Amino acid sequence: MIIQSVSRIAIPVLAALGLAQSPASQAQSVYPERPIRIVVPFVPGGVSDVIARQIGQKITEQTGKAIVVENRGGAGGRIGYEHGAKASPDGYTMVATDATYTMLPGIYGKLNWEHTDLTSVLLVAQMPFVITVKSGGPYGTLEQLVKGARETPGRITFGSSGNGAVNHLVTELFMRGAGITLQHVPYKGMGDAVLGLLSGQVELLVAALPTGLPHVKSGKMTALAVSSANRANAAPQIPTAREQGIDFVTNNWVGFTLPKGSPPEAYTWMRKATLAALAMPELRERIASMGAEMTILEGAPFDKMIRDETARWSGVIKAAGIRAD
């Protein structure tokens, strides 16, 4: 699902949100009384981690309330999501979610948590995926890659950060749209997958734009297409797959959730604090420089996006016969 990005939040940053308080009003404000943690279900350095840290830092600067990021990586995000879903609903735990959140039910079939265990707060950013190859290789365009894959089904290899990982499933979606078959080579993480492409162990890697863009700019990777409906603002020179005749449109995204049953004041405070942080020009510029685009979606529309994406990825997983390791 593609959501149109929001170029500007029409909000007077702090005063209108009630976050720039006078000493008298601060004395009346009880929540939060201690640090709030953001659980990121992945190791440090990924898109969700970086965006959560950037937003958390701005919230701390604006409110004086400590926001601490806690990485809970492992099992492709399953461990971290379970930890967040089962956290005490006391308003002091928030969970950073991404596309993996909508893929895990289809991969595992049965989890120790459900989407209803987390209450959505805000979708904050989205970013396309980019189809990349090692520069100087035999495939300089998407047309050449697709032609080669059709002539030799299953010979061209693609890397991923693990079986059932986001970029594994996204590549399966690309194969379906292009009508091709590629050979999957799973690695133990995205860093290893990138090295696999750069060393020539695999010929193709579909990565989130913030992951692939630095290597494209350095000249080590060639970008064949992005997966968004329109060209990415951070890399307008890269054509979309759709404009090259391939039905491949999808995005990764980052959002925030709270454990079900968290106090209403926690939901309200985190929503307002996050919106205020996103209204800061320097944060918007930082997110854009990564290859992501600030996108605001909340309430019922955000919940619907999660349901729709869960159904979509369940179909991809079932058709591809993917099972968790």
C-alpha positions in Angstrom: 0.0 0.0 0.0 1.3 3.5 -0.9 0.4 6.5 1.2 0.9 10.0 -0.1 3.6 11.7 1.9 2.8 14.8 3.9 5.2 17.7 3.0 4.2 19.9 5.9 2.4 19.6 9.2 0.2 22.7 9.6 0.6 22.9 13.4 2.2 25.7 15.4 4.8 23.5 16.9 4.6 23.5 20.7 2.1 26.0 21.9 -0.8 24.6 20.0 0.1 21.1 21.1 0.3 22.0 24.8 3.9 20.9 25.1 5.4 24.4 25.7 3.9 24.8 29.1 4.2 27.6 31.7 5.6 26.6 35.1 2.1 26.6 36.5 0.8 24.2 33.9 3.9 22.0 34.2 3.1 21.7 37.9 -0.3 20.3 37.0 1.1 17.9 34.4 1.8 14.4 35.9 2.5 12.2 32.9 5.2 11.2 32.2 6.9 10.9 35.6 9.8 8.7 34.4 11.6 7.9 31.1 9.6 6.4 28.2 11.1 3.6 26.2 10.6 2.9 22.5 11.1 -0.8 21.8 12.7 -1.3 18.3 12.4 -5.0 17.3 15.7 -4.9 15.4 19.4 -4.3 16.0 20.7 -0.7 16.0 21.4 1.0 12.7 18.3 0.1 10.8 15.6 2.5 9.4 13.2 2.0 12.4 16.0 2.4 14.9 17.4 5.6 13.3 14.0 7.2 12.9 12.9 6.3 16.5 16.1 7.7 17.9 15.8 11.0 15.9 12.2 11.5 17.0 13.0 10.5 20.6 15.8 13.0 20.7 13.6 15.8 19.5 10.8 14.9 22.0 13.4 15.0 24.8 14.7 18.3 23.7 11.2 19.9 23.4 9.7 18.5 26.6 12.6 17.7 28.9 11.1 14.1 29.3 13.6 11.3 28.6 12.9 9.0 25.7 15.1 5.9 25.6 15.3 3.5 22.6 15.6 -0.2 23.5 16.7 -2.6 20.7 15.2 -6.1 20.9 16.4 -7.8 17.8 16.1 -11.4 16.7 13.8 -13.7 14.7 13.2 -11.1 12.1 11.4 -8.8 14.5 9.3 -11.4 16.2 11.1 -11.2 19.6 10.8 -7.5 19.8 7.2 -7.3 18.8 6.3 -10.0 21.3 8.2 -8.1 24.0 6.4 -4.9 23.2 3.0 -6.5 22.9 3.3 -8.1 26.3 4.8 -5.1 28.0 2.9 -3.5 30.9 0.3 -1.1 29.5 1.4 1.6 31.9 2.1 4.2 29.3 5.9 3.9 29.5 6.5 1.6 26.6 6.0 2.4 22.9 6.8 0.0 20.1 8.3 1.1 16.7 6.6 -0.9 14.0 7.4 -1.4 10.3 6.3 -3.6 7.4 7.6 -6.6 9.2 4.7 -6.2 11.7 2.2 -7.0 8.9 4.3 -9.9 7.5 4.9 -12.0 10.7 1.4 -13.4 11.0 1.6 -14.9 7.6 5.1 -16.3 8.1 4.5 -18.0 11.5 0.8 -18.7 11.3 0.5 -18.6 15.1 2.3 -16.0 17.3 2.2 -15.4 21.0 0.7 -12.0 20.3 -1.8 -10.4 18.0 -2.1 -7.1 16.3 -4.9 -6.3 18.7 -2.4 -6.4 21.5 -0.9 -3.1 20.3 -2.8 0.2 19.8 -1.7 2.2 16.8 -0.6 5.8 17.5 0.9 7.3 14.3 2.5 6.3 11.0 5.4 8.7 10.8 7.4 7.8 7.7 7.5 5.7 4.6 10.2 4.8 2.2 10.4 2.8 -1.1 12.5 -0.2 -1.8 15.2 0.0 -4.4 16.3 -2.8 -6.8 20.1 -2.8 -6.9 22.9 -4.7 -8.6 26.6 -4.5 -8.3 27.9 -1.7 -10.5 29.7 -2.9 -13.6 27.8 -6.2 -13.8 25.8 -7.6 -16.7 22.5 -5.9 -15.8 22.6 -2.2 -16.1 18.9 -1.7 -16.5 15.7 -3.3 -15.2 14.9 -4.4 -18.7 18.2 -6.3 -19.0 17.6 -8.0 -15.6 14.1 -9.1 -16.4 15.2 -10.4 -19.8 18.0 -12.3 -18.3 15.8 -13.8 -15.6 13.2 -14.9 -18.2 15.8 -16.5 -20.4 17.4 -18.5 -17.5 14.7 -19.0 -14.8 16.1 -19.5 -11.3 19.8 -18.8 -12.2 20.0 -15.2 -11.1 20.5 -15.0 -7.4 19.2 -12.4 -4.9 20.2 -11.8 -1.3 18.1 -11.0 1.7 18.6 -10.5 5.4 17.1 -13.8 6.2 14.3 -16.3 5.2 11.0 -14.5 5.6 12.7 -11.1 6.1 11.1 -7.9 4.7 13.4 -7.7 1.7 12.9 -11.5 1.0 9.1 -11.0 0.8 9.4 -7.8 -1.2 11.6 -9.5 -3.8 9.0 -12.3 -4.0 6.5 -9.5 -4.8 8.8 -8.1 -7.4 9.2 -11.6 -9.0 5.4 -11.9 -9.2 5.0 -8.5 -10.8 7.8 -9.2 -13.4 6.8 -12.8 -14.1 10.3 -14.1 -13.3 12.0 -16.7 -11.0 15.1 -15.8 -9.0 17.2 -17.9 -6.6 17.1 -16.8 -2.9 20.3 -16.6 -0.9 19.4 -15.7 2.8 22.0 -14.1 5.0 22.1 -13.5 8.7 21.4 -9.8 8.4 21.2 -6.9 6.1 24.8 -6.0 6.5 25.9 -9.4 5.3 23.4 -9.2 2.4 24.9 -6.0 1.2 28.4 -7.4 1.4 27.1 -10.4 -0.5 26.0 -8.2 -3.4 29.2 -6.1 -3.3 31.4 -9.2 -3.3 29.5 -10.8 -6.2 28.1 -13.7 -4.2 24.6 -12.6 -5.3 23.5 -10.6 -8.3 20.6 -8.7 -6.9 19.4 -7.0 -3.7 16.2 -5.3 -3.0 16.7 -3.0 0.0 14.9 -0.1 1.6 16.0 3.1 -0.1 17.8 4.4 3.1 19.9 1.2 3.1 20.7 1.1 -0.6 21.0 4.8 -1.4 24.5 5.5 0.2 26.0 2.6 -1.9 24.3 3.9 -5.0 25.7 7.4 -4.4 29.2 5.9 -3.9 29.0 4.1 -7.2 29.3 0.6 -5.7 25.7 -0.3 -6.6 23.5 0.5 -9.6 19.8 1.3 -8.8 17.5 -0.2 -11.4 14.2 0.9 -10.0 12.3 2.1 -6.9 9.1 0.4 -5.7 7.1 3.5 -5.1 4.2 4.7 -7.3 6.2 7.9 -8.0 9.9 8.6 -8.1 11.4 9.2 -4.7 12.2 12.8 -3.7 15.6 11.7 -2.3 16.6 10.0 -5.6 14.5 11.4 -8.5 17.0 10.0 -11.0 15.9 6.4 -10.3 12.9 5.4 -12.3 10.1 3.5 -10.8 9.4 -0.2 -11.7 5.9 0.8 -12.8 7.1 3.3 -15.4 9.3 0.5 -16.8 6.3 -1.8 -17.2 6.7 -3.9 -14.1 3.8 -4.1 -11.6 5.8 -3.6 -8.4 4.5 -1.0 -6.0 5.1 -1.2 -2.3 6.7 0.7 0.6 8.4 0.1 3.9 7.2 2.3 6.7 7.7 3.2 10.3 5.0 3.9 12.9 4.5 3.9 16.6 2.1 1.7 18.8 1.3 1.3 22.5 0.4 -1.9 24.4 -3.4 -2.3 24.5 -4.9 -0.8 27.6 -2.3 2.0 28.0 -3.7 5.1 29.7 -5.4 7.6 27.4 -3.1 10.4 28.6 -0.1 8.3 27.4 -1.7 8.0 23.9 -2.5 11.7 23.8 0.9 12.8 25.1 2.9 10.6 22.7 0.8 11.6 19.7 1.2 15.3 20.4 4.9 15.0 21.3 5.6 13.0 18.1 3.7 15.5 15.9 5.6 18.4 17.5 8.9 16.6 16.8 7.9 16.0 13.2 7.0 19.6 12.8 10.7 20.6 13.3 12.3 21.4 9.9 15.6 19.9 10.9 14.0 16.5 11.6 12.0 16.6 8.4 15.3 17.3 6.5 17.0 14.5 8.4 14.3 12.0 7.5 14.3 13.1 3.9 18.1 12.9 3.6 17.9 9.2 4.6 15.6 8.5 1.6 12.4 8.3 3.7 9.5 10.6 3.5 7.6 12.0 6.4 4.0 10.6 6.3 1.3 11.1 8.9 -1.5 8.6 9.3 -3.4 7.9 12.5 -6.5 6.4 13.9 -8.8 4.3 11.7 -6.9 5.0 8.5 -3.6 3.7 10.1 -5.5 0.6 11.5 -6.9 -0.1 8.0 -3.5 0.2 6.4 -2.2 -2.4 8.9 -5.1 -4.8 8.1 -4.8 -4.4 4.4 -1.0 -4.9 4.4 -1.4 -8.0 6.6 -3.8 -9.5 4.2 -1.6 -8.6 1.2 1.6 -10.1 2.6 -0.2 -13.2 3.8 -1.2 -13.8 0.2 2.4 -13.3 -1.0 3.7 -15.6 1.7 1.2 -18.3 0.9 1.8 -18.2 -2.8 5.6 -18.4 -2.4 5.3 -21.2 0.2 7.5 -19.3 2.7 7.9 -20.7 6.2 9.9 -19.5 9.1 13.2 -21.2 9.8 
